[in-house]
Amino acid sequence: MIEIKNSNGEVIYTYDAADLCGADLRGANFRNANLSGADLSGANLSGADFRGAKLYRASLLFANLSGADLGGADLSNAKLIGADLSGANLGTADLRGADLSGADLSGANLGTADLRGVDLCDANLCDANLCDANLRCAKIDKGQESQVIAALGICAE
């Protein structure tokens, strides 16, 4: 049995399994939960509420986070390789050093997010919002420049 607690130590979610890999947690409320170092690889977390959650060094490889609210969450150094973050809210999230290579960020809100040192290679940024995001030292592939420029709200002709 796994218990997830909020910052006050109160149990906010109980899951009857040895780990959370591949778990179906659609729409779950993890607001302010401490999931630092958790392995949620392959989990279905679509529509889940992670506002203010601590996901430092969490493993979310190929997880479905479509439509999830990660506003203000700490995802620093998290592994989100191949994750589906389409339509997700990552506004004001801390993603410093996170690996988002191959992730689907189409339609995602990353406005004012801290993306310093993030790996965005092969990520889909189509219709994503990167306005006011900190992209210092972020890694992108050649060919992604136009997506990044558009996501920053810059008109390039």
C-alpha positions, 0 to 999 in steps of 0.5 A: 500500500502506498500513501501519498501525503500533502505538505501537512503530513495528511494522507491525500491518496492511498494506492493498493500496489507495490509501486505506481508504474502504469497505475490508472490515476486519472483525475486524481488530486495530488495538490501539494503532495510530496512525490519527490523521487516517485516512479510514475512511469507509464501511469495514466495521470490525465486530468490529475491535479498536481498544483504545488506538488513536489515531483523533484527527481520523479520518473514520469517516463511515457506517463499520460499527463494530458490535461493535467494541472501542474501549475507551480509544481516542482518538477526539477530534475524530473524525467519526463521522456516521451510523456504526453503533456498535451494541453497540460498546465505547467505555468509557473512550474519549476522544471530546471534540469528536467528531461522532456525529450520526446515529450508531447507538449502540444497545446501545453501552457508553460508560461512563466515556467522555469525551464533552465537546462531543460532537454526539449530535444524531439519534444512537440511544442506545437501550439505550446505557450512559452511566454515569459518562460526562462529557457536559459541553457535549454536544449532543442534540436535543429528544426525546433526553432520555429516551434520555440519562436512561435511558442514564445509569441514571437512572429518570425517571417 
